Structure formats: C-alpha cells, structure tokens
Amino acid sequence: MAQALEQPLAGRRIAVLATDGVEQIELTEPWSAVEAAGAEVSLISLEPGVIQAMNHDTEAADTFRVHHVVTDVAASDFDGLLIPGGTTNPDKLRQNSAAVEFVRECVNAGKPVGAICHGPWLLVEADVVGGRTLTSYPSLRTDIRNAGGTVVDREVVADRGLVTSRRPGDLPAFCAKVVEEFAEGAHPR
C-alpha cells in the first residue's frame, strides 16, 4: 500500500509533446513530477533527434532527446499527455496536423491532459476547449473564448481531466494537479 501512495503513477505512460522553442522549466518540472510519481515519460516531437529548449523564449537552454515522432504514436499508447509552453513551442505544434490530431485523440479518448502557459493554443487548434473552463497565459484568452471555452485567472484549473495553468510561477500547483489527474485516469468526454 505504501508503494501505491509513493508511486501513484507506477505503470502509467505519459507523453510530453514538445518541439524546438519549448520553455525549459515548463518541460522539465512537470516531467520530473510525473516521473517521481512513477510514470514512464516519453518526449514526442515533430522530427527525430533532439529539441532545443529555451529560457524566457529567447535564451538557448538545454537540448532533449526525442523518443518518438508524433506520426509514429497514437493516443492509445499513453495514459496522459503534457503540453509545455513557451511561445514558439505550441505555435509550431499547432501548425502540424499530426500533432493537432494526436492532441485531439488524447482529449477525445478521455486521457488526462496538462497544458501550461501557451500550451492551450494547441488545445484551441485541436478544437477541444468548447464547453470547458481553462486558464492560460493572458495573450491566449481571447482565442480560448473564441473557441467556446471559459477562461478564468487562476494558478491551476482542472475540468474533466484537462489541467491548465498560466505561467512558470504556477508550476508547483500545476505539477501536483497533473499527477493527481493522471493517477485518476481517463475522464469521459
């Protein structure tokens, strides 16, 4: 029983969808949180190789090895999805039909999904925010409303397995909530 409490995500596979320009702390903090909770984490991207993370959108940070290309995976391969922000990362991802379809499949299958900062742009593009309550970086809020979502200004919001946060300062609350939602499992759409 103690093992289950310490490792609530043991046996779960979590996808992190990111590409060049991802905000490093929004990639590494949630990744570390779900891994510490026992999950196996895979970096999914647009191309094989490595992606370049950034600090504050402008300063090159570390690179990260891509585990799978988005065209080679399906929502059924994973128990949950993380979408980190940075301005460039979700903007590039939302222009890729395979990335958009992967997000749509995850949400429509009821998989828990966490998106922080500019990450909800991808949720808007996947047309999965209608009738849901989210938060995001302020510049995305009109897009979310135009896509049929309700926007609130809180550090973390969970709506039927969809977890959103506004900025890196919200990471402690975001990480705790995504671990909780991933542990709960699928949420009917």
TINU-863588 format. One record per residue: residue number from 0; x, y, z of N, C-alpha, C in turn; residue in one letter. Coordinates in nm, 4 decimals, always signed. Each point is the difference from the previous one (the first is absolute). Example, Ala and Ser with C-alpha at 12.3 -4.5 7.8 and 13.67 -1.06 7.14 Angstrom:
(0 (+1.3190 -0.5690 +0.7800) (-0.0890 +0.1190 +0.0000) (+0.0900 +0.1200 +0.0000) "A")
(1 (-0.0350 +0.1050 -0.0720) (+0.0820 +0.1190 +0.0060) (-0.0770 +0.1090 +0.0730) "S")
***
This chain:
(0 (+0.0818 -0.1199 +0.0000) (-0.0818 +0.1199 +0.0000) (+0.0861 +0.1262 +0.0000) "M")
(1 (+0.1083 -0.0026 +0.0774) (+0.0879 +0.1176 +0.0045) (+0.0583 +0.0282 -0.1376) "A")
(2 (+0.0341 -0.1053 -0.0756) (+0.0544 +0.0179 -0.1348) (-0.0997 +0.0734 -0.0885) "Q")
(3 (-0.1277 -0.0361 +0.0085) (-0.1034 +0.0646 -0.0821) (-0.0118 +0.1478 +0.0339) "A")
(4 (+0.0142 +0.0339 +0.1261) (-0.0087 +0.1400 +0.0397) (+0.1217 +0.0791 -0.0465) "L")
(5 (+0.1165 -0.0611 +0.0046) (+0.1216 +0.0681 -0.0408) (+0.0137 +0.0071 -0.1518) "E")
(6 (-0.0552 -0.0956 -0.0705) (+0.0119 -0.0096 -0.1448) (-0.1392 -0.0096 -0.0637) "Q")
(7 (-0.0820 +0.1040 +0.0111) (-0.1371 -0.0090 -0.0509) (-0.0078 -0.0166 -0.1521) "P")
(8 (+0.1099 +0.0250 -0.0693) (-0.0011 -0.0134 -0.1459) (+0.0795 -0.1210 -0.0483) "L")
(9 (+0.0322 -0.0908 +0.0902) (+0.0749 -0.1202 -0.0387) (-0.0759 -0.0733 -0.1102) "A")
(10 (+0.0723 -0.0341 -0.1061) (-0.0590 -0.0708 -0.1119) (-0.0683 +0.0892 -0.1030) "G")
(11 (-0.0078 +0.1287 +0.0256) (-0.0652 +0.0920 -0.0949) (+0.1033 +0.0554 -0.0975) "R")
(12 (-0.0439 +0.0187 -0.1245) (+0.0857 +0.0578 -0.1043) (-0.0526 +0.1398 -0.0320) "R")
(13 (+0.0862 +0.0981 +0.0135) (-0.0379 +0.1390 -0.0240) (+0.0802 +0.0545 -0.1177) "I")
(14 (-0.0695 +0.0619 -0.0938) (+0.0636 +0.0651 -0.1143) (+0.0198 +0.1474 +0.0317) "A")
(15 (+0.1145 +0.0525 -0.0394) (+0.0250 +0.1439 +0.0037) (+0.0160 +0.0421 -0.1454) "V")
(16 (-0.0889 +0.0863 -0.0465) (+0.0038 +0.0458 -0.1387) (+0.0692 +0.1353 -0.0048) "L")
(17 (+0.1169 +0.0039 -0.0651) (+0.0779 +0.1243 -0.0040) (+0.0910 +0.0008 -0.1222) "A")
(18 (+0.0444 +0.1202 -0.0357) (+0.0938 +0.0173 -0.1095) (+0.0938 +0.1149 +0.0337) "T")
(19 (+0.0848 +0.0375 -0.0968) (+0.0937 +0.1105 +0.0224) (-0.0747 +0.1233 +0.0489) "D")
(20 (+0.0588 +0.0651 +0.0994) (-0.0595 +0.1214 +0.0546) (-0.0790 -0.0217 +0.1269) "G")
(21 (-0.0100 -0.1252 +0.0451) (-0.0739 -0.0279 +0.1229) (+0.0666 +0.0725 +0.1171) "V")
(22 (-0.0804 +0.0524 +0.0897) (+0.0519 +0.0652 +0.1210) (+0.0537 -0.1102 +0.0916) "E")
(23 (+0.1301 +0.0027 +0.0273) (+0.0642 -0.1118 +0.0682) (-0.0657 -0.0351 +0.1330) "Q")
(24 (-0.0247 +0.0961 +0.0843) (-0.0551 -0.0314 +0.1324) (-0.1398 -0.0599 -0.0093) "I")
(25 (-0.0748 +0.0378 -0.1036) (-0.1342 -0.0552 -0.0192) (+0.0046 -0.1404 -0.0594) "E")
(26 (+0.1152 -0.0380 -0.0511) (+0.0240 -0.1366 -0.0457) (+0.0526 -0.0853 +0.1154) "L")
(27 (+0.1021 +0.0489 +0.0681) (+0.0701 -0.0821 +0.0981) (-0.0740 -0.0178 +0.1318) "T")
(28 (-0.0674 +0.1024 +0.0485) (-0.0680 -0.0114 +0.1306) (-0.1150 -0.1011 -0.0040) "E")
(29 (-0.0938 +0.0102 -0.0958) (-0.1064 -0.1011 -0.0036) (+0.0550 -0.1402 -0.0304) "P")
(30 (+0.0979 -0.0082 -0.0881) (+0.0626 -0.1277 -0.0331) (+0.0546 -0.0639 +0.1273) "W")
(31 (+0.0762 +0.0768 +0.0774) (+0.0574 -0.0513 +0.1247) (-0.1081 -0.0417 +0.0984) "S")
(32 (-0.1073 +0.0770 +0.0084) (-0.1080 -0.0300 +0.0946) (-0.0682 -0.1325 -0.0332) "A")
(33 (-0.0319 -0.0216 -0.1275) (-0.0690 -0.1247 -0.0349) (+0.0958 -0.1192 +0.0050) "V")
(34 (+0.1261 +0.0228 -0.0318) (+0.0984 -0.1067 +0.0108) (+0.0218 -0.0382 +0.1463) "E")
(35 (+0.0075 +0.0998 +0.0877) (+0.0165 -0.0271 +0.1433) (-0.1201 -0.0747 +0.0563) "A")
(36 (-0.1162 +0.0175 -0.0622) (-0.1215 -0.0707 +0.0426) (-0.0091 -0.1389 -0.0626) "A")
(37 (+0.1016 -0.0408 -0.0760) (+0.0061 -0.1352 -0.0513) (-0.0296 -0.0190 -0.1473) "G")
(38 (-0.0333 +0.1068 -0.0716) (-0.0356 -0.0139 -0.1417) (+0.1228 -0.0170 -0.0878) "A")
(39 (-0.0218 -0.0638 -0.1135) (+0.0996 -0.0056 -0.1066) (-0.0340 +0.1152 -0.0945) "E")
(40 (+0.0962 +0.0875 -0.0251) (-0.0244 +0.1207 -0.0794) (+0.0717 -0.0116 -0.1343) "V")
(41 (-0.0719 +0.0353 -0.1071) (+0.0567 -0.0015 -0.1353) (-0.0153 +0.1369 -0.0636) "S")
(42 (+0.1085 +0.0506 -0.0573) (-0.0035 +0.1267 -0.0719) (-0.0407 -0.0270 -0.1444) "L")
(43 (-0.1122 +0.0574 -0.0400) (-0.0541 -0.0134 -0.1341) (+0.0232 +0.1333 -0.0714) "I")
(44 (+0.0498 -0.0043 -0.1231) (+0.0250 +0.1232 -0.0727) (-0.0308 -0.0172 -0.1487) "S")
(45 (+0.0298 +0.1039 -0.0756) (-0.0312 +0.0017 -0.1420) (+0.1011 -0.0753 -0.0842) "L")
(46 (+0.1241 -0.0069 +0.0478) (+0.1083 -0.0660 -0.0733) (+0.0888 -0.0754 +0.0977) "E")
(47 (+0.0725 -0.1010 -0.0472) (+0.0924 -0.0713 +0.0896) (+0.1197 +0.0883 +0.0349) "P")
(48 (+0.0756 -0.0446 +0.0982) (+0.1212 +0.0730 +0.0385) (-0.0148 +0.0645 +0.1353) "G")
(49 (+0.0276 +0.1284 +0.0046) (-0.0110 +0.0758 +0.1245) (-0.0806 +0.1270 -0.0245) "V")
(50 (-0.0562 +0.0538 +0.1085) (-0.0654 +0.1299 -0.0073) (+0.0780 +0.0984 +0.0865) "I")
(51 (-0.0073 +0.1256 -0.0374) (+0.0688 +0.1073 +0.0713) (-0.0986 +0.0706 +0.0916) "Q")
(52 (+0.0244 -0.0105 +0.1300) (-0.0825 +0.0724 +0.0970) (+0.0525 +0.1418 +0.0148) "A")
(53 (-0.0851 +0.0872 +0.0516) (+0.0359 +0.1404 +0.0171) (-0.0335 +0.0455 +0.1420) "M")
(54 (+0.0674 +0.1037 +0.0426) (-0.0352 +0.0707 +0.1227) (-0.0573 +0.1340 -0.0416) "N")
(55 (-0.1209 +0.0291 +0.0440) (-0.0672 +0.1281 -0.0283) (-0.0150 +0.0258 -0.1496) "H")
(56 (-0.0172 -0.1031 -0.0781) (-0.0215 +0.0076 -0.1452) (+0.1200 +0.0491 -0.0801) "D")
(57 (+0.1038 +0.0525 +0.0642) (+0.1071 +0.0647 -0.0758) (+0.1396 -0.0554 +0.0245) "T")
(58 (+0.0194 -0.0708 +0.1105) (+0.1331 -0.0482 +0.0344) (+0.0055 -0.1515 -0.0152) "E")
(59 (+0.0908 -0.0485 -0.0839) (+0.0138 -0.1442 -0.0182) (+0.0331 -0.0660 +0.1328) "A")
(60 (-0.0681 -0.1098 +0.0285) (+0.0231 -0.0774 +0.1220) (+0.0547 -0.1370 -0.0421) "A")
(61 (-0.0513 -0.1055 +0.0582) (+0.0489 -0.1340 -0.0303) (-0.0712 -0.0591 -0.1219) "D")
(62 (+0.0572 -0.1098 -0.0497) (-0.0668 -0.0772 -0.1044) (-0.0505 -0.1298 +0.0632) "T")
(63 (-0.1047 -0.0569 -0.0614) (-0.0617 -0.1206 +0.0525) (-0.0215 -0.0992 -0.1137) "F")
(64 (+0.0306 -0.1273 +0.0276) (-0.0123 -0.1050 -0.0995) (-0.1465 -0.0359 -0.0217) "R")
(65 (-0.0394 -0.0057 -0.1243) (-0.1350 -0.0384 -0.0386) (-0.0100 -0.1525 +0.0057) "V")
(66 (-0.1052 -0.0492 +0.0642) (-0.0216 -0.1448 +0.0085) (-0.0817 -0.0529 -0.1178) "H")
(67 (-0.0999 +0.0774 -0.0424) (-0.0877 -0.0428 -0.1093) (-0.0434 +0.1210 -0.0825) "H")
(68 (-0.0199 -0.0224 -0.1277) (-0.0554 +0.1022 -0.0886) (-0.1524 -0.0123 +0.0072) "V")
(69 (-0.0680 +0.1122 -0.0007) (-0.1448 +0.0013 +0.0203) (-0.0748 -0.0838 -0.1032) "V")
(70 (+0.0533 -0.0120 -0.1204) (-0.0662 -0.0824 -0.1020) (+0.0095 -0.1488 +0.0297) "T")
(71 (+0.0848 -0.0388 +0.0950) (+0.0203 -0.1414 +0.0325) (-0.0707 -0.0438 +0.1280) "D")
(72 (-0.0794 +0.0874 +0.0625) (-0.0674 -0.0339 +0.1255) (-0.1508 +0.0214 -0.0134) "V")
(73 (-0.0719 -0.0552 +0.0959) (-0.1447 +0.0182 +0.0072) (-0.0381 +0.0282 +0.1446) "A")
(74 (-0.1148 +0.0602 +0.0193) (-0.0483 +0.0288 +0.1349) (-0.0050 -0.1275 +0.0839) "A")
(75 (-0.0339 -0.1122 -0.0620) (-0.0112 -0.1267 +0.0728) (+0.1335 -0.0493 +0.0559) "S")
(76 (+0.1112 +0.0581 -0.0436) (+0.1321 -0.0385 +0.0501) (+0.0295 +0.0598 +0.1376) "D")
(77 (-0.0825 +0.0968 +0.0441) (+0.0306 +0.0768 +0.1207) (-0.1207 +0.0115 +0.0918) "F")
(78 (+0.0299 +0.0287 +0.1266) (-0.1044 +0.0195 +0.1009) (-0.0278 +0.1466 +0.0264) "D")
(79 (+0.0840 +0.0892 -0.0504) (-0.0173 +0.1428 +0.0201) (+0.0948 +0.0779 -0.0882) "G")
(80 (-0.0244 +0.1303 -0.0076) (+0.0770 +0.0880 -0.0879) (+0.0330 +0.1296 +0.0708) "L")
(81 (+0.1250 +0.0442 -0.0146) (+0.0441 +0.1309 +0.0483) (+0.0354 +0.0873 -0.1199) "L")
(82 (-0.0474 +0.1252 +0.0032) (+0.0325 +0.0972 -0.1045) (+0.0644 +0.1208 +0.0666) "I")
(83 (+0.1331 +0.0085 -0.0004) (+0.0663 +0.1165 +0.0571) (-0.0132 +0.1210 -0.0921) "P")
(84 (+0.0314 +0.1154 +0.0546) (-0.0137 +0.1223 -0.0775) (+0.1303 +0.0525 -0.0553) "G")
(85 (+0.0164 +0.1300 +0.0198) (+0.0928 +0.0773 -0.0790) (-0.0843 +0.0492 -0.1155) "G")
(86 (+0.0289 +0.1138 -0.0533) (-0.0821 +0.0523 -0.1093) (+0.0184 -0.0806 -0.1274) "T")
(87 (+0.1217 -0.0359 -0.0320) (+0.0316 -0.0649 -0.1264) (-0.0479 -0.1445 -0.0065) "T")
(88 (+0.0168 -0.0746 +0.1088) (-0.0334 -0.1423 +0.0008) (-0.1435 -0.0286 -0.0451) "N")
(89 (-0.1025 +0.0504 +0.0688) (-0.1359 -0.0330 -0.0439) (-0.0365 +0.0646 -0.1333) "P")
(90 (+0.0641 +0.1124 -0.0332) (-0.0296 +0.0624 -0.1290) (+0.0473 -0.0897 -0.1141) "D")
(91 (+0.1180 -0.0611 +0.0144) (+0.0472 -0.0945 -0.1020) (-0.0861 -0.1257 -0.0024) "K")
(92 (-0.0336 -0.0520 +0.1182) (-0.0771 -0.1232 +0.0079) (-0.1396 +0.0158 -0.0602) "L")
(93 (-0.0623 +0.1144 +0.0212) (-0.1374 +0.0164 -0.0500) (-0.0055 +0.0141 -0.1519) "R")
(94 (+0.1149 +0.0163 -0.0639) (+0.0061 +0.0056 -0.1454) (+0.0280 -0.1367 -0.0619) "Q")
(95 (+0.0107 -0.1014 +0.0847) (+0.0290 -0.1358 -0.0460) (-0.1250 -0.0865 +0.0198) "N")
(96 (-0.0566 -0.0485 -0.1080) (-0.1270 -0.0732 +0.0080) (+0.0105 -0.1267 +0.0847) "S")
(97 (+0.1134 -0.0686 -0.0042) (+0.0149 -0.1221 +0.0804) (+0.0016 +0.0324 +0.1488) "A")
(98 (+0.0661 +0.1090 +0.0385) (+0.0027 +0.0410 +0.1409) (-0.1399 +0.0391 +0.0464) "A")
(99 (-0.0701 +0.0748 -0.0828) (-0.1360 +0.0430 +0.0350) (-0.0910 -0.1219 +0.0146) "V")
(100 (+0.0105 -0.0938 -0.0919) (-0.0837 -0.1201 +0.0059) (+0.0334 -0.0844 +0.1225) "E")
(101 (+0.1272 -0.0099 +0.0363) (+0.0402 -0.0757 +0.1190) (-0.0644 +0.0598 +0.1246) "F")
(102 (+0.0030 +0.1325 +0.0118) (-0.0621 +0.0676 +0.1145) (-0.1504 -0.0264 -0.0001) "V")
(103 (-0.0632 +0.0154 -0.1140) (-0.1447 -0.0230 -0.0111) (-0.0351 -0.1432 +0.0422) "R")
(104 (+0.0780 -0.0975 -0.0470) (-0.0245 -0.1395 +0.0354) (+0.0136 -0.0233 +0.1503) "E")
(105 (+0.1012 +0.0597 +0.0598) (+0.0204 -0.0162 +0.1448) (-0.1198 +0.0549 +0.0775) "C")
(106 (-0.0417 +0.1217 -0.0336) (-0.1121 +0.0619 +0.0715) (-0.1285 -0.0776 -0.0254) "V")
(107 (-0.0270 -0.0343 -0.1243) (-0.1237 -0.0712 -0.0322) (-0.0049 -0.1398 +0.0610) "N")
(108 (+0.1164 -0.0584 +0.0277) (+0.0051 -0.1308 +0.0657) (-0.0107 +0.0124 +0.1516) "A")
(109 (-0.0117 +0.1234 +0.0501) (-0.0119 +0.0221 +0.1433) (+0.1308 -0.0046 +0.0752) "G")
(110 (+0.1121 -0.0013 -0.0732) (+0.1310 -0.0016 +0.0658) (+0.0184 +0.1320 +0.0751) "K")
(111 (+0.0569 -0.0037 +0.1203) (+0.0313 +0.1258 +0.0678) (+0.1080 +0.0747 -0.0793) "P")
(112 (-0.0177 +0.1305 -0.0126) (+0.0924 +0.0843 -0.0759) (+0.0331 +0.1225 +0.0834) "V")
(113 (+0.1289 +0.0302 +0.0121) (+0.0448 +0.1206 +0.0687) (+0.0654 +0.0935 -0.0998) "G")
(114 (-0.0424 +0.1269 +0.0004) (+0.0573 +0.1013 -0.0901) (+0.0258 +0.1264 +0.0799) "A")
(115 (+0.1202 +0.0531 -0.0112) (+0.0364 +0.1177 +0.0775) (+0.0433 +0.1141 -0.0906) "I")
(116 (-0.0256 +0.1209 +0.0448) (+0.0429 +0.1240 -0.0631) (-0.0612 +0.0146 -0.1398) "C")
(117 (+0.0802 -0.0119 -0.1060) (-0.0508 +0.0086 -0.1373) (-0.0449 -0.1359 -0.0533) "H")
(118 (+0.0175 -0.1072 +0.0768) (-0.0404 -0.1339 -0.0409) (-0.1457 -0.0111 -0.0436) "G")
(119 (-0.0933 +0.0714 +0.0648) (-0.1401 -0.0100 -0.0426) (-0.0268 +0.0435 -0.1445) "P")
(120 (+0.0937 +0.0689 -0.0647) (-0.0164 +0.0300 -0.1427) (-0.0242 -0.1282 -0.0787) "W")
(121 (+0.0699 -0.1056 +0.0378) (-0.0149 -0.1278 -0.0684) (-0.1376 -0.0603 +0.0265) "L")
(122 (-0.0532 +0.0216 +0.1192) (-0.1352 -0.0469 +0.0319) (-0.1042 +0.0748 -0.0829) "L")
(123 (+0.0224 +0.1296 -0.0190) (-0.0900 +0.0799 -0.0843) (+0.0035 -0.0536 -0.1426) "V")
(124 (+0.1198 -0.0219 -0.0519) (+0.0155 -0.0480 -0.1376) (-0.0635 -0.1374 -0.0186) "E")
(125 (+0.0049 -0.0823 +0.1036) (-0.0585 -0.1340 -0.0062) (-0.1521 +0.0034 +0.0197) "A")
(126 (-0.0548 +0.1171 +0.0257) (-0.1447 +0.0187 +0.0157) (-0.0564 -0.0839 +0.1146) "D")
(127 (+0.0680 +0.0058 +0.1164) (-0.0438 -0.0794 +0.1154) (-0.0292 +0.0842 +0.1234) "V")
(128 (-0.0064 +0.1339 -0.0144) (-0.0239 +0.0844 +0.1172) (-0.1464 +0.0413 +0.0162) "V")
(129 (-0.0828 -0.0246 -0.0986) (-0.1404 +0.0390 +0.0074) (-0.0691 -0.0592 +0.1219) "G")
(130 (-0.0671 +0.0849 +0.0781) (-0.0730 -0.0446 +0.1178) (+0.0870 -0.0312 +0.1198) "G")
(131 (+0.1285 +0.0302 -0.0072) (+0.0915 -0.0263 +0.1118) (+0.0505 +0.1308 +0.0600) "R")
(132 (+0.0439 -0.0089 +0.1238) (+0.0596 +0.1142 +0.0686) (+0.1507 -0.0212 +0.0057) "T")
(133 (+0.0743 +0.1027 -0.0410) (+0.1459 -0.0065 -0.0051) (+0.0600 +0.1283 +0.0544) "L")
(134 (+0.1296 -0.0045 +0.0200) (+0.0796 +0.1199 +0.0209) (+0.1186 -0.0113 -0.0954) "T")
(135 (+0.0710 +0.1117 -0.0189) (+0.1130 -0.0001 -0.0931) (+0.0774 +0.1290 +0.0194) "S")
(136 (+0.1053 +0.0123 -0.0780) (+0.0700 +0.1271 -0.0084) (-0.1012 +0.1026 -0.0527) "Y")
(137 (+0.0033 +0.1233 +0.0499) (-0.1033 +0.0977 -0.0371) (-0.0230 +0.0199 -0.1495) "P")
(138 (+0.1044 -0.0069 -0.0825) (-0.0173 +0.0289 -0.1428) (-0.0812 -0.1058 -0.0746) "S")
(139 (-0.0257 -0.1156 +0.0611) (-0.0778 -0.1065 -0.0650) (-0.1479 +0.0040 +0.0346) "L")
(140 (-0.0369 +0.0802 +0.0963) (-0.1346 -0.0086 +0.0558) (-0.1096 +0.0313 -0.1002) "R")
(141 (+0.0225 +0.0936 -0.0902) (-0.1001 +0.0295 -0.1031) (-0.0158 -0.1193 -0.0925) "T")
(142 (+0.1106 -0.0668 -0.0351) (-0.0066 -0.1199 -0.0847) (-0.0834 -0.1089 +0.0665) "D")
(143 (+0.0202 -0.0186 +0.1289) (-0.0755 -0.1031 +0.0725) (-0.1491 +0.0333 +0.0014) "I")
(144 (-0.0319 +0.1257 +0.0308) (-0.1416 +0.0413 -0.0014) (-0.0604 -0.0167 -0.1389) "R")
(145 (+0.0742 +0.0401 -0.1039) (-0.0504 -0.0136 -0.1370) (-0.0215 -0.1457 -0.0393) "N")
(146 (+0.0720 -0.0915 +0.0653) (-0.0145 -0.1427 -0.0281) (-0.1073 -0.0653 +0.0883) "A")
(147 (-0.0705 +0.0811 +0.0792) (-0.1099 -0.0513 +0.0807) (+0.0345 -0.0368 +0.1422) "G")
(148 (+0.1216 +0.0311 +0.0425) (+0.0391 -0.0286 +0.1375) (-0.0279 +0.1170 +0.0922) "G")
(149 (-0.0036 -0.0274 +0.1276) (-0.0118 +0.1027 +0.1032) (+0.1376 +0.0175 +0.0612) "T")
(150 (+0.0416 +0.1253 +0.0172) (+0.1333 +0.0288 +0.0530) (-0.0115 +0.0602 +0.1391) "V")
(151 (+0.0821 -0.0507 +0.0909) (+0.0117 +0.0567 +0.1338) (+0.1474 +0.0283 +0.0268) "V")
(152 (+0.0266 +0.0887 +0.0931) (+0.1371 +0.0371 +0.0342) (+0.0366 -0.0634 +0.1333) "D")
(153 (+0.0430 -0.1268 -0.0047) (+0.0416 -0.0748 +0.1186) (+0.1290 -0.0745 -0.0303) "R")
(154 (+0.0747 -0.0363 +0.1052) (+0.1279 -0.0669 -0.0233) (-0.0164 -0.1379 -0.0618) "E")
(155 (-0.1087 -0.0674 +0.0282) (-0.0258 -0.1294 -0.0629) (-0.1508 -0.0219 -0.0076) "V")
(156 (-0.0431 -0.0577 -0.1113) (-0.1409 -0.0327 -0.0211) (-0.0060 -0.1426 -0.0539) "V")
(157 (-0.0892 -0.0805 +0.0568) (-0.0239 -0.1355 -0.0509) (-0.1464 -0.0102 -0.0390) "A")
(158 (-0.0244 -0.0452 -0.1217) (-0.1355 -0.0179 -0.0499) (-0.0049 -0.1328 -0.0753) "D")
(159 (-0.0580 -0.1012 +0.0633) (-0.0149 -0.1332 -0.0595) (+0.1306 -0.0532 -0.0586) "R")
(160 (+0.1058 +0.0084 +0.0798) (+0.1285 -0.0555 -0.0410) (+0.0901 +0.0939 -0.0770) "G")
(161 (-0.0507 +0.1170 -0.0341) (+0.0810 +0.0996 -0.0699) (+0.0531 +0.0988 +0.1038) "L")
(162 (+0.1324 +0.0015 +0.0185) (+0.0650 +0.0839 +0.1011) (+0.0761 +0.1106 -0.0705) "V")
(163 (-0.0257 +0.1247 +0.0389) (+0.0692 +0.1141 -0.0606) (+0.0535 +0.0929 +0.1072) "T")
(164 (+0.1090 +0.0676 -0.0329) (+0.0596 +0.1014 +0.0869) (+0.0503 +0.1148 -0.0852) "S")
(165 (+0.0311 +0.1131 +0.0664) (+0.0291 +0.1248 -0.0695) (+0.1449 +0.0236 -0.0371) "R")
(166 (+0.0919 -0.0388 +0.0882) (+0.1402 +0.0417 -0.0172) (+0.0922 -0.0856 +0.0863) "R")
(167 (+0.1315 +0.0150 -0.0173) (+0.0939 -0.0797 +0.0797) (-0.0196 +0.0140 +0.1511) "P")
(168 (-0.0427 +0.1158 +0.0478) (-0.0227 +0.0164 +0.1434) (-0.1078 -0.0914 +0.0555) "G")
(169 (-0.0827 -0.0550 -0.0886) (-0.1082 -0.0904 +0.0410) (+0.0428 -0.1470 -0.0003) "D")
(170 (+0.1254 -0.0276 -0.0329) (+0.0445 -0.1387 -0.0147) (-0.0240 -0.0887 +0.1226) "L")
(171 (+0.0221 +0.0455 +0.1239) (-0.0273 -0.0911 +0.1124) (-0.1452 -0.0494 +0.0017) "P")
(172 (-0.0952 +0.0900 -0.0186) (-0.1411 -0.0393 -0.0012) (-0.0319 -0.0843 -0.1229) "A")
(173 (+0.0558 +0.0378 -0.1152) (-0.0227 -0.0743 -0.1241) (+0.0513 -0.1430 +0.0120) "F")
(174 (+0.1232 -0.0157 +0.0473) (+0.0603 -0.1332 +0.0108) (-0.0800 -0.0887 +0.0949) "C")
(175 (-0.0407 +0.0542 +0.1138) (-0.0787 -0.0785 +0.0952) (-0.1320 -0.0443 -0.0621) "A")
(176 (-0.0655 +0.0899 -0.0728) (-0.1307 -0.0321 -0.0583) (+0.0130 -0.0994 -0.1155) "K")
(177 (+0.1044 +0.0121 -0.0845) (+0.0122 -0.0973 -0.1089) (+0.0294 -0.1396 +0.0550) "V")
(178 (+0.0803 -0.0101 +0.1037) (+0.0250 -0.1311 +0.0607) (-0.1323 -0.0570 +0.0509) "V")
(179 (-0.0786 +0.0820 +0.0671) (-0.1303 -0.0450 +0.0515) (-0.0922 -0.0463 -0.1126) "E")
(180 (-0.0090 +0.0785 -0.1066) (-0.0886 -0.0346 -0.1116) (+0.0496 -0.1229 -0.0746) "E")
(181 (+0.1316 -0.0116 -0.0199) (+0.0548 -0.1187 -0.0658) (-0.0272 -0.1243 +0.0839) "F")
(182 (+0.0073 +0.0135 +0.1334) (-0.0274 -0.1127 +0.0886) (-0.1471 -0.0427 -0.0077) "A")
(183 (-0.0897 +0.0971 -0.0173) (-0.1428 -0.0320 -0.0123) (-0.0292 -0.0761 -0.1295) "E")
(184 (+0.0751 +0.0276 -0.1035) (-0.0194 -0.0694 -0.1270) (-0.0985 +0.0700 -0.0909) "G")
(185 (-0.0543 -0.0762 -0.0928) (-0.0859 +0.0553 -0.1045) (-0.1226 +0.0703 +0.0581) "A")
(186 (-0.0367 +0.1090 -0.0670) (-0.1177 +0.0797 +0.0353) (-0.0923 +0.0000 -0.1219) "H")
(187 (-0.1216 -0.0489 +0.0144) (-0.0911 +0.0011 -0.1157) (-0.0173 +0.1397 -0.0569) "P")
(188 (-0.0010 +0.0121 -0.1305) (-0.0112 +0.1315 -0.0667) (-0.1421 +0.0471 +0.0099) "R")
***
